[in-house]
Amino acid sequence: MTGILGDYWQAYLWRDGPYFSGLAVTLWLLILAVLIGFLLAVPLSLARTSRNPLLRLPVWGYTYVFRGTPLYIQLLFFYTGVYSLQVIRSQDFLNAFFRDGFNCTVLAFGLNTCAYMTEIFAGAIRAVPHGEVEAARAFGMNRFTLYRRIVLPSALRQALPLFSNEVILMLHSTSVAFTATVPDLLKIARDVNSATYASFTAFGIAGVLYAGSAFFLIWLFRRGELRWLAYLKPRTH
């Protein structure tokens, strides 16, 4: 293990030049996917809970498809399937975008986690106490102000535990990024294994780095829960 760490620690943790290390690429994939997923999931969750079927049903169909199919298939669809279409290759921007494995991976990961976040936030919106909504209406709030000041803040706080679980699951799911030739942590481990045939050490180091990243994220979310969900704890006299 000492020899592998000495020879390949830059590939795992740090690398000079134009390329990031495997850990950095994995974390970038996670951050971008979660950011895209969150920004899309908030408005989609509002549509998911709408009484208008023209808004609700398309979002239901989207979440059903992306939650019902493996992430691996979705990644291959965007990386190889979409790029094989002539209409994509004939457009300069689309051709450049889908030719890059990193772009396809971020797109697949973002849409996948967005589907789960949409259902999480939609459930939290439905769970907002009716009394809070009625009190806001009694104060004369319009629909936009009601959702901006009451419904969404309350729903997002209540959804934090499930949201944190989804982020951890997405961290684990980034391990399929090597399929699109993205040099993530698992691809680095596979390359080290191919060069050294030390499978236990190569994948063991990757496992430790994945676990360390997950524990750090769990610690951050627990701190957030202690701060933003403190009002849910029973008061002691």
C-alpha positions as CSV (number, residue, x, y, z in Angstrom):
1,M,0.0,0.0,0.0
2,T,2.8,2.4,0.8
3,G,4.3,1.9,-2.7
4,I,1.0,2.6,-4.4
5,L,0.4,5.7,-2.3
6,G,3.8,6.9,-3.1
7,D,3.4,6.4,-6.8
8,Y,-0.3,7.2,-7.4
9,W,-1.3,9.6,-4.6
10,Q,-1.4,12.5,-7.1
11,A,-3.9,10.6,-9.2
12,Y,-6.1,9.8,-6.3
13,L,-5.9,13.2,-4.4
14,W,-4.0,15.8,-6.4
15,R,-2.6,16.3,-9.8
16,D,-0.8,19.3,-11.2
17,G,-1.5,20.5,-14.7
18,P,-4.8,20.7,-16.6
19,Y,-6.3,17.6,-15.1
20,F,-8.0,17.1,-11.7
21,S,-7.5,14.2,-9.4
22,G,-10.0,11.4,-9.2
23,L,-11.4,12.7,-5.9
24,A,-11.7,16.2,-7.3
25,V,-13.5,15.0,-10.4
26,T,-15.9,13.0,-8.2
27,L,-16.7,15.9,-6.0
28,W,-17.2,18.2,-9.0
29,L,-19.6,15.8,-10.5
30,L,-21.5,15.6,-7.2
31,I,-21.6,19.4,-6.7
32,L,-22.8,20.1,-10.2
33,A,-25.3,17.3,-10.3
34,V,-26.8,18.4,-6.9
35,L,-26.8,22.0,-7.9
36,I,-28.6,21.4,-11.2
37,G,-31.0,18.9,-9.6
38,F,-31.9,21.3,-6.8
39,L,-32.5,24.3,-9.0
40,L,-34.8,22.2,-11.3
41,A,-36.5,20.3,-8.5
42,V,-37.9,23.3,-6.6
43,P,-40.1,24.6,-9.5
44,L,-40.9,21.0,-10.6
45,S,-42.0,20.1,-7.1
46,L,-44.5,23.0,-7.2
47,A,-45.8,21.7,-10.5
48,R,-45.9,18.1,-9.1
49,T,-48.2,19.3,-6.3
50,S,-50.4,21.5,-8.6
51,R,-54.0,20.7,-9.1
52,N,-53.6,21.4,-12.8
53,P,-53.1,18.1,-14.6
54,L,-51.3,19.9,-17.4
55,L,-48.5,20.8,-14.9
56,R,-48.7,17.8,-12.7
57,L,-48.8,14.9,-15.2
58,P,-45.7,15.8,-17.3
59,V,-43.6,16.1,-14.1
60,W,-45.0,12.8,-12.8
61,G,-44.0,11.2,-16.1
62,Y,-40.5,12.6,-15.9
63,T,-39.9,11.5,-12.4
64,Y,-41.4,8.0,-13.2
65,V,-39.0,7.5,-16.0
66,F,-35.8,8.7,-14.3
67,R,-36.6,6.9,-11.0
68,G,-37.7,3.7,-12.8
69,T,-34.6,3.2,-15.0
70,P,-31.0,2.6,-13.9
71,L,-28.6,5.6,-13.8
72,Y,-26.2,3.5,-15.8
73,I,-28.7,3.3,-18.7
74,Q,-29.4,7.0,-18.5
75,L,-25.7,7.8,-18.7
76,L,-25.2,5.6,-21.8
77,F,-28.3,7.1,-23.3
78,F,-26.9,10.6,-23.2
79,Y,-23.2,9.7,-23.8
80,T,-23.7,7.3,-26.8
81,G,-27.4,7.3,-27.7
82,V,-28.0,11.0,-28.1
83,Y,-24.7,11.7,-29.8
84,S,-25.5,9.1,-32.5
85,L,-28.4,11.2,-33.7
86,Q,-27.7,13.2,-36.9
87,V,-29.7,16.2,-35.7
88,I,-27.3,16.5,-32.7
89,R,-24.1,16.1,-34.7
90,S,-25.2,18.6,-37.2
91,Q,-25.5,21.4,-34.6
92,D,-22.2,22.8,-33.5
93,F,-23.1,23.5,-29.9
94,L,-25.0,20.2,-29.4
95,N,-22.2,18.3,-31.1
96,A,-19.5,19.9,-28.9
97,F,-21.6,19.4,-25.7
98,F,-22.6,15.7,-26.2
99,R,-19.1,14.8,-27.5
100,D,-17.7,15.6,-24.0
101,G,-18.1,12.7,-21.6
102,F,-18.0,15.1,-18.6
103,N,-20.9,17.1,-19.9
104,C,-23.0,14.0,-20.6
105,T,-22.3,12.7,-17.1
106,V,-23.3,15.9,-15.4
107,L,-26.5,16.1,-17.4
108,A,-27.4,12.5,-16.6
109,F,-26.6,12.8,-13.0
110,G,-28.4,16.2,-12.7
111,L,-31.6,14.9,-14.3
112,N,-31.5,11.7,-12.3
113,T,-31.1,13.4,-8.9
114,C,-33.6,16.1,-9.9
115,A,-36.3,13.4,-10.3
116,Y,-35.7,12.1,-6.8
117,M,-35.4,15.6,-5.3
118,T,-38.7,16.6,-7.0
119,E,-40.6,13.8,-5.3
120,I,-38.9,14.6,-2.0
121,F,-39.8,18.3,-2.1
122,A,-43.3,17.5,-3.4
123,G,-43.9,15.3,-0.4
124,A,-42.5,17.9,2.0
125,I,-44.8,20.6,0.4
126,R,-47.8,18.3,0.9
127,A,-46.7,17.9,4.6
128,V,-46.7,21.6,5.4
129,P,-49.2,22.1,8.2
130,H,-52.5,23.4,6.9
131,G,-52.7,25.8,9.8
132,E,-49.6,27.7,8.6
133,V,-51.1,28.1,5.1
134,E,-54.4,29.3,6.6
135,A,-52.6,31.8,8.9
136,A,-50.7,33.2,5.9
137,R,-53.9,33.6,4.0
138,A,-55.5,35.3,6.9
139,F,-52.6,37.9,6.8
140,G,-53.5,38.6,3.2
141,M,-50.6,36.9,1.5
142,N,-51.0,36.3,-2.2
143,R,-50.1,32.9,-3.7
144,F,-46.6,33.9,-4.7
145,T,-45.8,35.4,-1.3
146,L,-47.4,32.4,0.5
147,Y,-45.1,29.9,-1.3
148,R,-42.0,32.1,-1.0
149,R,-42.3,32.9,2.7
150,I,-44.2,30.0,4.2
151,V,-44.6,26.9,2.1
152,L,-41.1,26.5,0.5
153,P,-39.0,27.4,3.5
154,S,-41.0,25.0,5.7
155,A,-40.9,22.3,3.1
156,L,-37.2,22.6,2.4
157,R,-36.4,22.4,6.1
158,Q,-38.5,19.3,6.6
159,A,-37.0,17.7,3.5
160,L,-33.4,18.2,4.7
161,P,-32.9,14.6,6.1
162,L,-34.2,13.0,2.9
163,F,-32.3,15.5,0.8
164,S,-29.1,14.6,2.6
165,N,-29.7,10.9,1.9
166,E,-30.1,11.7,-1.8
167,V,-26.8,13.6,-1.9
168,I,-25.0,10.7,-0.3
169,L,-26.6,8.3,-2.8
170,M,-25.5,10.5,-5.6
171,L,-22.0,10.5,-4.3
172,H,-22.0,6.7,-4.5
173,S,-23.7,6.9,-8.0
174,T,-20.8,9.0,-9.4
175,S,-18.8,5.7,-9.5
176,V,-20.5,4.9,-12.9
177,A,-18.9,8.0,-14.5
178,F,-15.9,6.0,-15.7
179,T,-18.4,4.6,-18.3
180,A,-18.2,8.0,-20.1
181,T,-14.3,8.0,-19.8
182,V,-14.5,10.6,-17.0
183,P,-11.4,10.2,-14.8
184,D,-13.3,10.0,-11.5
185,L,-12.1,8.2,-8.4
186,L,-13.2,4.7,-9.5
187,K,-11.5,5.1,-12.9
188,I,-8.3,6.1,-11.2
189,A,-8.6,3.0,-9.0
190,R,-9.2,0.8,-12.0
191,D,-6.2,2.3,-13.8
192,V,-4.0,1.8,-10.7
193,N,-5.3,-1.8,-10.5
194,S,-4.4,-2.4,-14.1
195,A,-0.9,-1.0,-13.6
196,T,-0.1,-2.8,-10.3
197,Y,-2.5,-5.8,-10.1
198,A,-2.9,-4.8,-6.4
199,S,-6.7,-4.9,-6.4
200,F,-7.2,-4.9,-2.7
201,T,-5.0,-1.8,-2.2
202,A,-6.2,0.1,-5.3
203,F,-9.9,-0.3,-4.6
204,G,-9.4,-0.1,-0.9
205,I,-7.9,3.4,-1.2
206,A,-10.9,4.5,-3.4
207,G,-13.3,3.0,-0.8
208,V,-11.7,4.9,2.0
209,L,-11.9,8.2,0.0
210,Y,-15.5,7.6,-0.8
211,A,-16.3,6.8,2.8
212,G,-14.4,9.8,4.0
213,S,-16.3,12.1,1.6
214,A,-19.6,10.6,2.7
215,F,-18.9,11.0,6.4
216,F,-17.9,14.6,5.9
217,L,-21.1,15.3,4.0
218,I,-23.1,13.5,6.7
219,W,-21.4,15.7,9.3
220,L,-22.3,18.9,7.4
221,F,-25.9,17.9,7.0
222,R,-26.2,16.9,10.6
223,R,-25.0,20.4,11.6
224,G,-27.6,21.9,9.2
225,E,-30.3,19.8,10.7
226,L,-29.4,20.9,14.3
227,R,-29.7,24.5,13.1
228,W,-32.7,24.5,10.8
229,L,-34.8,21.7,12.4
230,A,-34.2,22.7,16.0
231,Y,-37.8,24.0,16.2
232,L,-39.1,20.5,15.7
233,K,-37.5,19.2,18.9
234,P,-39.8,18.9,21.9
235,R,-39.2,21.6,24.5
236,T,-38.0,20.5,27.9
237,H,-39.1,22.5,31.0
